[in-house]
Amino acid sequence: MVYPGAAREPVVDALHGHPVADPYRWLEDPASPATTEWLAAQHELWCRYRDRLPGYDRVLARVAELSETGLVTAPTWRGDREFFLRQSPNQDHPVLYTGSEHVLVDPMAIDPHGMTTLDAWEPDLTGNFLAYQLSHGGTENAELYVLDVRSGQIVDGPLGRCRYSPVAWLPGGEAFYYVRTDQRVCLHKVGTPDDNDVPVFGVDHDAAYGLAISADGRWLTLAASRGTLPGNDLWLADLADSPAERPDPLLVQEGVAARTVASVGPDGRLYVVTDRDAPRGRVCVADPARPTEWTELVGADATSVLTDVAVLDDVVLVGRTRHAVGEIAVHDPLTGRRLGDVPLPGFGSVGTMSARGHEAWFSYTDSVTPRSVYRYDSRTGRTTPWAAAPGSADVPTMASHQIVCESADGTPVRVVVFARPDAPTGPRPTILYGYGGFGLSLTPTYSSYLLAWVEAGGVFATAQLRGGGEEGAAWHEAGMLAHKQNVFDDCVAVAERLIADGWTTPEQLGVCGESNGGLLVGAMVTQRPDLFAAAVCSAPVLDMVRYERFGRGANWRSEYGSADDPEQLAWLLGYSPYHHVVSGVRYPAVLFTSFGGDTRVDPLHARKMCAALQWATRGTGPILLRHEDEVGHARSSTSRAVTLAADMLAFLGAHTGLDLAS
């Protein structure tokens, strides 16, 4: 394969005594003629290659069929109104409803091209007004609007400088607090210019602020976190004792290495959910007037991680994941004693709970079950369906197997392996998927990507690596900063175990991940190219020396470290995939995917790494770049997501030997 030309320039930085070469720095500039010409040539190369992939049309059609499940979310209640998202199989974006048929926000009606997404929304305390945020082209740079739910008219907006901003409405629906991108908590009065908004809190531009308000509008909680550091500061303000323009917050926690959230429940108590002195989480209660005087209500569980709490009229529901499988326990609100469990449809993932009176709603999904919503009634103890996924798909039968393997330092690492139950024994084409960062857990979820691969006879393995949150805060900390190599060692151990147990071979094994998972893939390609036949590296972080200069990178210093610090630079150089590309190595086939609207992870990472591997590899597999404009890091239209999944599966199938054509 002849690749587009990419000049290697003699750029070398001297950083704390380390000479750091960066021959493709010119590819950091997306607007330069050289970059745009190179990117266009890469796109043309990918399109020609994709058109020749065996079975592409078939896998595209099958992924589309398996994606025809639609989407529905658990309701958020305000007064007698419920607010929820629903997406039919023929819709590219979810639509926000109140009631079964009353459409509030339809992104496709706003932008028929499908480039506008609904990023966030929050009804006021009565359900009469709705604040919602829209962004365009995948940028996640949103504008905020206010809708009168009764008339359907927009009564305010757009307010700029928003990015998934939390909104805390004051009683009456005439004003709300929100967080601007300059990390200031501001008070906005509906119908007034946002230039008049009053900053009420926030002076640390390195902090990310969160806020929420109690159901009666009296108690405002404010939180400040800094990147992924294991801790946050927390305050509680009594708005009955201070004006809205000058809330007087009481300190709940400051300077403590613990994640803590707090909210005032319908019973008037302050509920504190924290991993302080409990890495797997516990629930405490306090008098809001004395918010630092906690009493433990529900203690930590030795083998599960606390994920959610919902306060009902007569019980407290505590959501947990046990080795990444969701469960909900019922506790006495006074003693904390466990009374039983909420019946669940199976062994899968449970979404965030919403509560009203004696009822709670939550979503459920697993690897073969599209996300549906269930209602729990504490008076009867029964769980009943509330809303099924709007569509349906002919889902193949799968069998799952949980394996525990040993990492390089002896740490047990779990991996779930999916395969057809009727598949012949012996090595098969396999995708290994992982993430391993930011405390995020890989829990069971419906995936047309996974199902299409397994149905075709492949094996799909999901690894629960350190750096994630599957085993609590300590599991996350064991895979960040100076310990990041643990994540890569865990993934190698899983790959070697899959090979040793006869699931696959190095000639049949592919690795896949996105974002921080793209970093994982880059590390696998450069550290153990002999283990893999193919790799898909999507929206990746790969230049770990300069990552913090672009996109949202500066917010991740607490996860990865900073090249400005000599010790931390040594960590980063120890594994930075871009800096470990070596000429003459037989690298596996690699497909990079990048997105022009990505404001989180700059596409420059994929560009530079692609150029480096195209120059260096002596392997027989291609190094290709799939770039898509006006798409971002997070949400995109369903049709674009289906095409992306089919592209990745066809590439992996071609280079691991999976027959997708029959």
Secondary structure per residue as TSV (DSSP state, phi and psi in degrees):
chain	resnum	aa	ss	phi	psi
A	1	M	-	360.0	134.3
A	2	V	-	-98.3	119.4
A	3	Y	-	-93.0	153.9
A	4	P	-	-57.4	141.6
A	5	G	-	-64.3	138.9
A	6	A	-	-141.8	108.4
A	7	A	-	-64.5	135.5
A	8	R	-	-96.0	111.0
A	9	E	-	-96.9	150.0
A	10	P	-	-81.3	58.7
A	11	V	-	-92.4	118.4
A	12	V	E	-136.1	123.5
A	13	D	E	-99.3	141.3
A	14	A	E	-97.9	107.7
A	15	L	E	-121.1	109.1
A	16	H	T	50.7	40.6
A	17	G	T	87.9	-1.7
A	18	H	E	-102.8	124.7
A	19	P	E	-78.7	119.2
A	20	V	E	-116.9	108.8
A	21	A	E	-78.3	144.1
A	22	D	-	-145.9	71.5
A	23	P	T	-69.1	-17.3
A	24	Y	T	-113.4	31.6
A	25	R	G	-62.0	-28.2
A	26	W	G	-60.6	-22.3
A	27	L	G	-78.2	-2.9
A	28	E	G	-72.3	-24.4
A	29	D	-	-88.9	106.0
A	30	P	T	-72.3	-19.5
A	31	A	T	-94.1	-7.2
A	32	S	S	-70.5	145.3
A	33	P	H	-56.7	-36.7
A	34	A	H	-64.4	-42.5
A	35	T	H	-67.4	-46.6
A	36	T	H	-63.8	-37.5
A	37	E	H	-66.5	-44.6
A	38	W	H	-62.8	-43.6
A	39	L	H	-65.7	-39.6
A	40	A	H	-63.3	-39.9
A	41	A	H	-66.8	-38.0
A	42	Q	H	-64.6	-40.7
A	43	H	H	-62.8	-43.2
A	44	E	H	-63.4	-40.6
A	45	L	H	-61.9	-45.1
A	46	W	H	-62.8	-45.5
A	47	C	H	-61.5	-42.3
A	48	R	H	-62.6	-40.8
A	49	Y	H	-67.6	-45.5
A	50	R	H	-59.5	-38.7
A	51	D	H	-63.6	-18.5
A	52	R	T	-100.2	-1.7
A	53	L	S	-68.7	129.3
A	54	P	T	-67.9	134.2
A	55	G	T	78.3	11.1
A	56	Y	H	-62.0	-48.1
A	57	D	H	-61.3	-37.2
A	58	R	H	-67.2	-45.2
A	59	V	H	-70.1	-33.1
A	60	L	H	-62.2	-45.3
A	61	A	H	-64.4	-39.3
A	62	R	H	-71.5	-39.5
A	63	V	H	-62.2	-40.9
A	64	A	H	-61.3	-42.8
A	65	E	H	-63.1	-44.8
A	66	L	H	-70.7	-16.8
A	67	S	T	-89.5	-2.0
A	68	E	T	-82.5	42.9
A	69	T	T	-99.8	-18.8
A	70	G	-	69.2	-164.9
A	71	L	E	-153.1	145.8
A	72	V	E	-147.3	143.9
A	73	T	-	-115.9	160.9
A	74	A	-	-64.2	146.4
A	75	P	-	-76.6	146.6
A	76	T	E	-102.7	124.8
A	77	W	E	-100.5	134.5
A	78	R	E	-135.7	110.7
A	79	G	T	63.5	-128.4
A	80	D	T	-96.4	7.1
A	81	R	E	-102.6	136.3
A	82	E	E	-108.6	142.6
A	83	F	E	-121.5	131.4
A	84	F	E	-157.1	161.0
A	85	L	E	-98.3	141.4
A	86	R	E	-142.1	137.9
A	87	Q	E	-133.5	117.3
A	88	S	-	-77.5	160.2
A	89	P	T	-58.8	-25.7
A	90	N	T	-92.2	8.9
A	91	Q	-	-106.3	142.4
A	92	D	S	-84.2	-22.5
A	93	H	S	-137.7	150.6
A	94	P	-	-65.3	150.1
A	95	V	E	-113.8	138.3
A	96	L	E	-89.9	126.7
A	97	Y	E	-119.6	157.7
A	98	T	E	-128.3	131.5
A	99	G	T	73.2	177.6
A	100	S	T	-74.6	-25.7
A	101	E	T	-130.1	-3.4
A	102	H	E	-86.0	104.5
A	103	V	E	-78.6	129.9
A	104	L	E	-102.2	-50.7
A	105	V	E	-137.9	120.1
A	106	D	-	-121.0	104.9
A	107	P	H	-57.5	-33.6
A	108	M	H	-71.8	-29.4
A	109	A	H	-70.2	-30.6
A	110	I	H	-75.6	-40.1
A	111	D	-	-140.9	94.1
A	112	P	T	-61.1	-16.0
A	113	H	T	-76.6	-11.2
A	114	G	S	80.3	14.0
A	115	M	-	-92.0	-4.6
A	116	T	E	-103.6	134.5
A	117	T	E	-121.6	148.9
A	118	L	E	-89.3	107.8
A	119	D	E	-88.4	-34.7
A	120	A	E	-160.9	156.9
A	121	W	E	-158.4	152.1
A	122	E	E	-154.8	116.0
A	123	P	E	-73.9	157.6
A	124	D	-	-76.3	-179.1
A	125	L	T	-67.1	-22.2
A	126	T	T	-101.9	-12.6
A	127	G	S	84.4	9.3
A	128	N	S	-85.4	-23.1
A	129	F	E	-129.3	153.7
A	130	L	E	-135.4	125.9
A	131	A	E	-96.6	129.5
A	132	Y	E	-141.2	155.5
A	133	Q	E	-125.6	131.2
A	134	L	E	-119.2	140.7
A	135	S	E	-131.4	163.6
A	136	H	E	-127.3	141.5
A	137	G	T	68.9	22.2
A	138	G	T	78.7	6.4
A	139	T	-	-74.8	-23.5
A	140	E	-	65.0	10.0
A	141	N	-	-90.3	99.9
A	142	A	E	-98.7	159.1
A	143	E	E	-114.4	140.6
A	144	L	E	-104.1	135.2
A	145	Y	E	-125.8	159.7
A	146	V	E	-122.3	129.4
A	147	L	E	-113.7	134.4
A	148	D	E	-80.7	109.8
A	149	V	T	-63.0	-34.2
A	150	R	T	-71.2	-40.7
A	151	S	T	-97.2	-19.3
A	152	G	T	79.0	9.6
A	153	Q	E	-94.8	141.8
A	154	I	E	-76.7	123.7
A	155	V	E	-110.1	-3.4
A	156	D	E	-162.0	152.8
A	157	G	E	108.8	167.1
A	158	P	E	-84.8	142.2
A	159	L	E	-99.3	123.2
A	160	G	E	-86.2	-171.9
A	161	R	E	60.7	42.0
A	162	C	E	-120.7	147.8
A	163	R	S	-151.4	97.1
A	164	Y	S	50.4	40.2
A	165	S	-	-67.1	131.2
A	166	P	-	-67.6	151.2
A	167	V	E	-128.7	130.6
A	168	A	E	-121.5	106.1
A	169	W	E	-77.8	140.1
A	170	L	-	-86.0	156.0
A	171	P	T	-55.9	142.9
A	172	G	T	97.3	-15.8
A	173	G	S	70.5	20.2
A	174	E	S	-100.4	-10.3
A	175	A	E	-158.7	158.4
A	176	F	E	-153.6	157.7
A	177	Y	E	-93.7	145.0
A	178	Y	E	-150.1	170.3
A	179	V	E	-114.6	122.9
A	180	R	-	-84.7	166.9
A	181	T	T	-68.4	-12.6
A	182	D	T	-86.4	12.0
A	183	Q	S	61.2	41.8
A	184	R	-	-113.3	131.9
A	185	V	E	-83.4	122.1
A	186	C	E	-121.7	153.6
A	187	L	E	-100.9	124.7
A	188	H	E	-117.1	130.0
A	189	K	E	-96.4	124.5
A	190	V	T	-57.2	131.5
A	191	G	T	92.4	0.1
A	192	T	S	-109.2	155.1
A	193	P	-	-61.5	143.5
A	194	D	G	-69.8	-14.6
A	195	D	G	-64.9	-20.0
A	196	N	G	-89.5	-1.0
A	197	D	-	-62.0	140.8
A	198	V	E	-97.5	116.1
A	199	P	E	-66.1	127.5
A	200	V	E	-117.7	-14.3
A	201	F	E	-164.8	151.1
A	202	G	-	104.9	111.7
A	203	V	-	-127.7	-9.8
A	204	D	-	-98.8	107.5
A	205	H	T	-73.5	-11.2
A	206	D	T	-88.2	-4.5
A	207	A	-	-98.5	152.5
A	208	A	E	-108.3	126.1
A	209	Y	E	-101.7	139.1
A	210	G	E	-120.8	155.9
A	211	L	E	-154.0	155.0
A	212	A	E	-156.9	162.3
A	213	I	E	-132.7	148.1
A	214	S	-	-70.7	161.9
A	215	A	T	-61.1	-26.1
A	216	D	T	-91.7	0.3
A	217	G	S	77.5	10.0
A	218	R	-	-90.5	-41.7
A	219	W	E	-107.6	122.6
A	220	L	E	-105.9	124.9
A	221	T	E	-103.6	138.8
A	222	L	E	-128.0	135.6
A	223	A	E	-131.5	149.2
A	224	A	E	-133.1	121.5
A	225	S	E	-122.2	156.4
A	226	R	-	-124.9	101.8
A	227	G	T	59.2	-135.2
A	228	T	T	-108.2	21.1
A	229	L	-	-56.2	143.2
A	230	P	S	-76.0	69.5
A	231	G	-	169.7	161.6
A	232	N	E	-153.3	156.0
A	233	D	E	-92.5	153.2
A	234	L	E	-146.7	137.3
A	235	W	E	-133.5	158.8
A	236	L	E	-134.9	127.0
A	237	A	E	-116.9	133.9
A	238	D	E	-92.6	104.2
A	239	L	T	-73.4	-10.3
A	240	A	T	-76.9	-17.9
A	241	D	S	-109.7	2.0
A	242	S	S	-149.4	150.6
A	243	P	-	-68.5	152.4
A	244	A	T	-59.8	-32.2
A	245	E	T	-74.2	-17.7
A	246	R	S	-140.5	65.5
A	247	P	-	-62.7	145.5
A	248	D	-	-111.7	86.7
A	249	P	E	-76.4	141.5
A	250	L	E	-93.6	137.0
A	251	L	E	-72.9	130.2
A	252	V	E	-102.4	-41.9
A	253	Q	E	-157.4	139.0
A	254	E	-	-151.2	137.3
A	255	G	S	65.8	28.4
A	256	V	-	-113.7	136.0
A	257	A	S	-81.2	65.9
A	258	A	S	-152.4	140.5
A	259	R	-	-84.0	124.4
A	260	T	E	-139.8	131.4
A	261	V	E	-125.2	152.4
A	262	A	E	-144.6	148.0
A	263	S	E	-155.3	148.7
A	264	V	E	-87.8	123.3
A	265	G	-	-82.7	175.0
A	266	P	T	-63.9	-17.5
A	267	D	T	-88.7	2.6
A	268	G	S	86.6	-2.6
A	269	R	-	-88.5	151.9
A	270	L	E	-87.2	119.6
A	271	Y	E	-98.2	123.9
A	272	V	E	-115.3	118.9
A	273	V	E	-108.5	120.9
A	274	T	E	-148.9	152.4
A	275	D	-	-104.7	17.3
A	276	R	T	-68.0	121.7
A	277	D	T	61.5	18.3
A	278	A	-	-160.5	85.3
A	279	P	T	-57.2	-21.0
A	280	R	T	-98.4	1.5
A	281	G	-	96.4	145.8
A	282	R	E	-149.7	167.9
A	283	V	E	-117.8	128.7
A	284	C	E	-122.7	164.0
A	285	V	E	-130.7	157.7
A	286	A	E	-157.3	164.7
A	287	D	-	-78.8	126.3
A	288	P	T	-55.5	-27.6
A	289	A	T	-72.9	-18.6
A	290	R	S	-131.4	70.7
A	291	P	T	-73.3	-5.2
A	292	T	T	-96.3	-6.0
A	293	E	-	-97.7	83.7
A	294	W	-	-87.9	148.4
A	295	T	E	-124.4	128.6
A	296	E	E	-68.6	129.7
A	297	L	E	-102.8	-49.8
A	298	V	E	-128.5	116.8
A	299	G	-	-77.8	176.1
A	300	A	-	-71.7	151.9
A	301	D	-	-103.1	139.2
A	302	A	S	-69.6	-25.7
A	303	T	S	-125.6	9.6
A	304	S	-	-132.4	163.5
A	305	V	E	-116.0	127.6
A	306	L	E	-70.5	131.1
A	307	T	E	-121.5	-24.5
A	308	D	E	-162.7	152.8
A	309	V	E	-138.7	135.6
A	310	A	E	-131.2	129.1
A	311	V	E	-100.9	115.9
A	312	L	-	-99.8	178.7
A	313	D	S	-61.8	-34.8
A	314	D	S	-124.1	-11.1
A	315	V	-	-143.9	166.7
A	316	V	E	-116.4	126.7
A	317	L	E	-97.9	132.3
A	318	V	E	-121.5	115.0
A	319	G	E	-87.9	139.4
A	320	R	E	-140.1	161.1
A	321	T	E	-118.1	131.5
A	322	R	E	-112.4	107.0
A	323	H	T	51.8	45.6
A	324	A	T	76.8	4.9
A	325	V	E	-103.1	131.9
A	326	G	E	-79.6	151.2
A	327	E	E	-154.2	157.6
A	328	I	E	-131.9	124.7
A	329	A	E	-104.2	150.8
A	330	V	E	-106.0	127.4
A	331	H	E	-125.9	150.7
A	332	D	-	-70.1	129.7
A	333	P	T	-70.4	-18.6
A	334	L	T	-95.5	-43.4
A	335	T	T	-99.9	-19.9
A	336	G	-	80.5	0.2
A	337	R	-	-63.2	138.7
A	338	R	E	-74.1	123.4
A	339	L	E	-99.3	-19.0
A	340	G	E	160.2	-160.2
A	341	D	E	-131.4	149.9
A	342	V	-	-77.9	123.8
A	343	P	-	-62.7	132.6
A	344	L	-	-117.7	157.2
A	345	P	S	-68.8	-20.1
A	346	G	S	179.5	-161.4
A	347	F	S	-101.3	92.0
A	348	G	S	-149.1	-146.7
A	349	S	E	-110.5	138.8
A	350	V	E	-111.2	128.7
A	351	G	-	-79.7	177.8
A	352	T	-	-60.7	136.3
A	353	M	-	-85.5	145.3
A	354	S	E	-120.1	147.6
A	355	A	E	-132.7	148.8
A	356	R	E	-154.6	117.5
A	357	G	T	62.3	-121.7
A	358	H	T	-98.9	14.0
A	359	E	E	-119.9	152.4
A	360	A	E	-139.2	146.9
A	361	W	E	-122.7	144.9
A	362	F	E	-156.4	156.0
A	363	S	E	-95.3	155.7
A	364	Y	E	-138.9	140.8
A	365	T	E	-151.6	155.9
A	366	D	E	-144.4	-169.3
A	367	S	T	-66.8	-20.8
A	368	V	T	-121.7	6.3
A	369	T	E	-120.1	115.3
A	370	P	E	-60.8	154.0
A	371	R	E	-64.4	122.9
A	372	S	E	-127.8	167.4
A	373	V	E	-115.1	138.2
A	374	Y	E	-123.9	154.6
A	375	R	E	-118.6	130.5
A	376	Y	E	-110.7	133.2
A	377	D	E	-112.6	114.2
A	378	S	T	-70.0	-20.1
A	379	R	T	-74.3	-34.8
A	380	T	T	-102.0	-19.1
A	381	G	T	74.9	14.8
A	382	R	E	-102.9	147.7
A	383	T	E	-110.5	127.3
A	384	T	E	-130.2	152.4
A	385	P	E	-63.6	138.9
A	386	W	E	-109.1	-42.3
A	387	A	E	-155.1	122.6
A	388	A	-	-83.4	162.2
A	389	A	-	-55.4	134.4
A	390	P	S	-63.5	-22.8
A	391	G	S	-115.2	-170.8
A	392	S	-	-148.2	159.3
A	393	A	-	-148.3	149.9
A	394	D	-	-80.4	92.7
A	395	V	-	-85.9	130.0
A	396	P	-	-70.1	157.5
A	397	T	-	-78.8	136.2
A	398	M	-	-131.5	155.2
A	399	A	E	-117.9	139.6
A	400	S	E	-114.9	147.2
A	401	H	E	-135.4	128.4
A	402	Q	E	-98.7	127.9
A	403	I	E	-119.7	142.3
A	404	V	E	-116.3	119.7
A	405	C	E	-117.1	169.7
A	406	E	E	-108.4	125.0
A	407	S	-	-76.8	179.6
A	408	A	T	-59.4	-33.1
A	409	D	T	-97.4	12.2
A	410	G	S	91.7	-3.1
A	411	T	-	-68.9	130.1
A	412	P	E	-72.9	133.1
A	413	V	E	-125.2	129.0
A	414	R	E	-93.4	145.8
A	415	V	E	-142.0	137.0
A	416	V	E	-104.5	127.0
A	417	V	E	-111.5	128.4
A	418	F	E	-113.0	136.7
A	419	A	E	-156.0	160.7
A	420	R	-	-68.0	135.4
A	421	P	T	-67.4	-22.7
A	422	D	T	-97.6	7.6
A	423	A	S	-71.6	144.7
A	424	P	-	-65.2	150.2
A	425	T	S	-72.2	162.1
A	426	G	S	114.1	166.7
A	427	P	-	-60.7	140.2
A	428	R	-	-138.8	159.4
A	429	P	-	-56.8	133.0
A	430	T	E	-137.0	140.6
A	431	I	E	-108.4	126.1
A	432	L	E	-102.5	121.1
A	433	Y	E	-116.5	136.7
A	434	G	-	-154.5	169.9
A	435	Y	-	-135.8	-71.3
A	436	G	-	68.9	55.8
A	437	G	-	-173.7	163.5
A	438	F	T	58.6	18.8
A	439	G	T	68.8	16.5
A	440	L	-	-88.5	136.4
A	441	S	-	-99.6	141.8
A	442	L	-	-92.7	101.5
A	443	T	-	-107.7	161.6
A	444	P	-	-59.0	135.2
A	445	T	-	-153.5	150.7
A	446	Y	-	-68.3	132.4
A	447	S	-	-144.5	114.8
A	448	S	H	-64.7	-28.4
A	449	Y	H	-63.0	-51.6
A	450	L	H	-64.5	-45.4
A	451	L	H	-63.9	-42.3
A	452	A	H	-63.3	-37.9
A	453	W	H	-67.1	-47.4
A	454	V	H	-67.1	-41.1
A	455	E	H	-58.8	-35.1
A	456	A	T	-75.9	-2.3
A	457	G	T	107.8	4.3
A	458	G	-	-87.2	172.5
A	459	V	E	-112.4	139.0
A	460	F	E	-124.7	126.6
A	461	A	E	-121.5	127.5
A	462	T	E	-109.9	116.7
A	463	A	E	-98.2	134.4
A	464	Q	E	-99.2	84.9
A	465	L	-	-87.3	156.4
A	466	R	T	-59.2	154.1
A	467	G	T	98.6	-26.3
A	468	G	S	-82.0	-169.4
A	469	G	S	-115.1	12.3
A	470	E	T	-60.5	-28.7
A	471	E	T	-120.8	23.4
A	472	G	-	97.8	-173.2
A	473	A	H	-62.0	-37.8
A	474	A	H	-65.2	-33.5
A	475	W	H	-65.3	-40.3
A	476	H	H	-64.1	-50.3
A	477	E	H	-62.7	-27.2
A	478	A	T	-73.8	-4.7
A	479	G	T	-128.6	27.9
A	480	M	S	-131.0	165.6
A	481	L	G	52.0	-124.1
A	482	A	G	-65.7	-14.7
A	483	H	G	-102.5	13.5
A	484	K	T	-61.1	-31.2
A	485	Q	H	-60.4	-25.1
A	486	N	H	-56.9	-37.1
A	487	V	H	-60.9	-45.3
A	488	F	H	-70.9	-37.0
A	489	D	H	-63.8	-38.8
A	490	D	H	-61.3	-44.5
A	491	C	H	-65.2	-41.2
A	492	V	H	-60.6	-42.8
A	493	A	H	-61.8	-39.7
A	494	V	H	-65.1	-46.1
A	495	A	H	-59.6	-44.7
A	496	E	H	-66.0	-34.4
A	497	R	H	-69.4	-40.3
A	498	L	H	-60.8	-37.4
A	499	I	H	-72.0	-44.9
A	500	A	H	-64.5	-34.8
A	501	D	T	-82.6	0.1
A	502	G	T	85.3	11.7
A	503	W	S	-71.8	-34.9
A	504	T	-	-156.9	-175.7
A	505	T	-	-135.2	164.8
A	506	P	G	-58.6	-28.7
A	507	E	G	-76.9	-9.5
A	508	Q	G	-120.7	5.9
A	509	L	E	-104.2	127.6
A	510	G	E	-116.3	155.9
A	511	V	E	-126.4	143.4
A	512	C	E	-144.8	142.5
A	513	G	E	-174.0	159.0
A	514	E	E	-130.0	153.7
A	515	S	T	61.6	-120.7
A	516	N	H	-60.1	-31.4
A	517	G	H	-66.4	-27.3
A	518	G	H	-66.5	-35.8
A	519	L	H	-60.5	-43.3
A	520	L	H	-57.2	-46.4
A	521	V	H	-62.9	-44.0
A	522	G	H	-59.1	-38.3
A	523	A	H	-68.1	-38.4
A	524	M	H	-64.7	-42.6
A	525	V	H	-63.6	-39.4
A	526	T	H	-89.1	-30.1
A	527	Q	H	-87.4	-38.3
A	528	R	-	-135.8	63.1
A	529	P	G	-62.1	-21.1
A	530	D	G	-72.2	-16.0
A	531	L	G	-86.3	-15.8
A	532	F	-	-130.6	144.2
A	533	A	S	-91.7	-26.7
A	534	A	E	-154.1	159.2
A	535	A	E	-149.5	142.7
A	536	V	E	-118.8	120.6
A	537	C	E	-118.7	102.1
A	538	S	E	-108.6	130.9
A	539	A	S	43.0	53.4
A	540	P	-	-87.3	158.9
A	541	V	-	-102.2	118.9
A	542	L	-	-134.2	-31.2
A	543	D	-	-93.9	94.2
A	544	M	T	-81.3	-3.7
A	545	V	T	-85.3	-34.7
A	546	R	T	-116.7	6.9
A	547	Y	G	-56.8	-34.5
A	548	E	G	-75.0	-6.4
A	549	R	G	-88.1	-8.7
A	550	F	S	-133.5	155.4
A	551	G	T	55.9	-135.0
A	552	R	T	-95.5	15.5
A	553	G	G	-55.7	-35.7
A	554	A	G	-60.7	-24.5
A	555	N	G	-77.0	-8.6
A	556	W	G	-104.7	9.2
A	557	R	H	-60.0	-33.4
A	558	S	H	-72.9	-14.2
A	559	E	H	-92.1	-42.8
A	560	Y	H	-106.6	-32.1
A	561	G	-	105.4	177.3
A	562	S	-	-128.6	139.1
A	563	A	T	-68.3	-12.7
A	564	D	T	-72.4	-17.7
A	565	D	S	-101.3	125.1
A	566	P	H	-56.7	-44.5
A	567	E	H	-65.6	-42.2
A	568	Q	H	-71.3	-33.5
A	569	L	H	-59.0	-39.1
A	570	A	H	-62.6	-40.0
A	571	W	H	-59.8	-49.1
A	572	L	H	-63.5	-44.3
A	573	L	H	-66.1	-22.2
A	574	G	H	-65.2	-26.1
A	575	Y	H	-134.5	-6.7
A	576	S	-	-50.3	112.2
A	577	P	G	-57.3	-42.1
A	578	Y	G	-58.9	-35.2
A	579	H	G	-88.3	0.5
A	580	H	G	-114.1	16.1
A	581	V	-	-78.4	126.0
A	582	V	-	-123.2	132.0
A	583	S	T	-64.6	140.2
A	584	G	T	91.7	-0.3
A	585	V	-	-84.3	143.7
A	586	R	-	-84.3	84.0
A	587	Y	-	-76.7	152.9
A	588	P	-	-68.3	168.9
A	589	A	E	-65.2	134.0
A	590	V	E	-131.6	132.2
A	591	L	E	-114.2	119.0
A	592	F	E	-94.2	139.4
A	593	T	E	-121.9	133.8
A	594	S	E	-139.5	162.3
A	595	F	E	-136.6	127.0
A	596	G	T	-66.3	-25.3
A	597	G	T	-93.3	10.3
A	598	D	-	-74.6	109.5
A	599	T	S	-98.8	0.8
A	600	R	S	-91.3	-64.0
A	601	V	S	-108.9	113.1
A	602	D	-	-63.2	134.5
A	603	P	T	-60.9	-10.2
A	604	L	H	-58.0	-30.7
A	605	H	H	-59.5	-48.1
A	606	A	H	-65.8	-39.6
A	607	R	H	-61.7	-50.2
A	608	K	H	-65.6	-42.2
A	609	M	H	-68.8	-38.0
A	610	C	H	-61.1	-47.2
A	611	A	H	-60.9	-41.5
A	612	A	H	-64.1	-44.0
A	613	L	H	-71.7	-36.6
A	614	Q	H	-60.9	-36.9
A	615	W	H	-70.6	-38.1
A	616	A	H	-89.7	-34.0
A	617	T	-	-67.3	144.9
A	618	R	-	-118.8	13.0
A	619	G	S	-77.6	165.3
A	620	T	S	-86.0	-16.3
A	621	G	S	-82.1	149.6
A	622	P	-	-78.1	158.1
A	623	I	E	-113.9	115.4
A	624	L	E	-132.0	155.7
A	625	L	E	-126.2	122.5
A	626	R	E	-106.2	111.5
A	627	H	E	-115.0	141.1
A	628	E	E	-134.2	124.2
A	629	D	T	-82.3	161.6
A	630	E	T	55.3	31.0
A	631	V	-	-130.7	144.5
A	632	G	-	-112.3	-163.6
A	633	H	S	-77.8	-29.4
A	634	A	S	-108.4	-105.3
A	635	R	-	-72.5	144.6
A	636	S	-	-147.6	172.4
A	637	S	-	-66.2	153.0
A	638	T	H	-60.1	-41.3
A	639	S	H	-63.1	-38.6
A	640	R	H	-68.8	-37.9
A	641	A	H	-65.4	-37.8
A	642	V	H	-63.8	-44.9
A	643	T	H	-63.6	-41.8
A	644	L	H	-60.9	-45.6
A	645	A	H	-61.5	-42.8
A	646	A	H	-64.8	-40.1
A	647	D	H	-59.7	-46.2
A	648	M	H	-66.4	-43.5
A	649	L	H	-65.1	-43.0
A	650	A	H	-62.8	-39.4
A	651	F	H	-64.3	-48.6
A	652	L	H	-64.9	-39.6
A	653	G	H	-62.3	-40.6
A	654	A	H	-63.8	-30.1
A	655	H	H	-107.1	-0.2
A	656	T	H	-115.4	-4.8
A	657	G	T	91.2	16.0
A	658	L	-	-84.2	128.6
A	659	D	-	-82.0	104.7
A	660	L	-	-97.6	-2.3
A	661	A	-	-87.9	-17.1
A	662	S	-	-117.2	360.0
